[in-house]
Amino acid sequence: MTVLLSLLGGVNTSWRFDRMATVSKAGTSDLTPAFSKHHAVTVVACRPRSGNRKGVVEKNNHTTAQRWWQNLPEDLIAEQAQTRLMTFARSQDARRREGRDGSTTAAVMFAAERLRPLPPSVFPVVVTEERTATRQALIDWRGNRYSVPPELAATKVIVHQRLGVNTIDIATVSGVVLARHQTAEPGLGLGVTIRDSGHITALERIALTSAPPGRPYRKKERIPPGAAARHEAAALTGTTEPTTVISLAAYEQAAKNRNTLQ
């Protein structure tokens, strides 16, 4: 909406919409307060079950959606398609149409129409999406990863981000916000991981609590194969002895000699 208004050069006084949920409340004639209040316009919603009035809103897009879109090459990228759309829209400004004072063009009508300046702030749209936290208590958002409390690991959470704001709120399914992060630069391939210090401390506490008593961290050990493992290996290979025997005695002796020389 903001991009469209900036291309038009301002805001007029009256808008006509279909009865969509972002404009009017479902089942009523009440408008969404923030929608009209933010842009300071008069919103005219089409009457329910009146297809002939709904066509007034959609007919202006008929030429673009049918003739122009269907003849668009399939190998164009988004930026090239947007450039062609802007060129096509400018060509429509020269078409003749009937106005209040007789036949005129859209370009003349736009120049004569007095538009108010755009609002200083962006319309407060909040993007809400569902995510599933990993077992490491992380969620993916716009190419980066953000931490959640450990008790939310492997559960569904709801992420909220308001357009124009560089923070996200992570809430439970019931709506309780439990984490807030400053967002990193969005994009694929960056893979930035942002963790809250409180979440890190909680994860460490859980890891230490679940470790065996007296041995919080298990070091890497080389455990030789037992009798059962050797028996299974012999059954698979058809031999009674290992095909390859590696002795580290020579390496141990070389290491001792090197230490002695030093």
C-alpha positions, 0 to 999 in steps of 0.5 A: 500500500505504501509503495502504491501511494508513493507512486501515485504521489499522495493520498486522496480523500475516498477509497472504495474496497471490497468487504475484505477482512483487513478493511471491514469486520467480518459479518458487519459494516464496521470498518477496521479503525486503524485502517481508515484512521492511519491514512485519514480517508473515507472508506466506502465498502461495497454492499454485501452480496452485490456483485455489480458493485464489486465489479467497480473495484475489480474492473480497473485491474481487468486489462492488467490481469488479462491482456498484459499479464497473459502476454508476459514472457515466462523467463522474466525475473521480478525486477524486469516484470515490475519495469514492464508493468510501470511502462504499461501503466504509464501508457494507460494514462493517455487513454481517453475517458469520460470525466466530470467536465467531459472527455479527458485522460488519466494524466490530466485527471491526476495532475488536477487532483489534489492529493494530500501528503503521505503519512509520516509512518508506515501502516502498522502491519504485523506479520504473524507466522508459525514456526517449530522450534528445534531441539536446540531451542532455535527458530528460523526466521528470514534466513537467520536463527533466533533462540527461544527458552529451552522449555519451548524446544520442539514445540510450535511458536508464533513469530510476530514482526511489525513492518518497519521495526527491526525486532521480532516477538516469539510467543507461545500458541496461546499468545504469551510473548517469551522472547524478543530479538533484534533481527539480523539482516534478512536473506538466504545463505547468511545463517546468523544465529542470535541467542539470548544470554538467559536462554544460553544459561538455561540450556547450560543448567539443563545440560549439567543437571542431566549429566551423570553425577561426578562426570558432567562431561564425557571425554572421547575414549577409544574403546576396543571391540569386545568379544561379541563385536569380534564374533559378529565381524567374523560372521559377516566377513567369514574369517576368524581373525581381523583382516587388518591389524594396526599396532601403535607400539612403533608410533609410541616408541618414536614419540618417546625417542623424540621427547628424549632427544628434545 
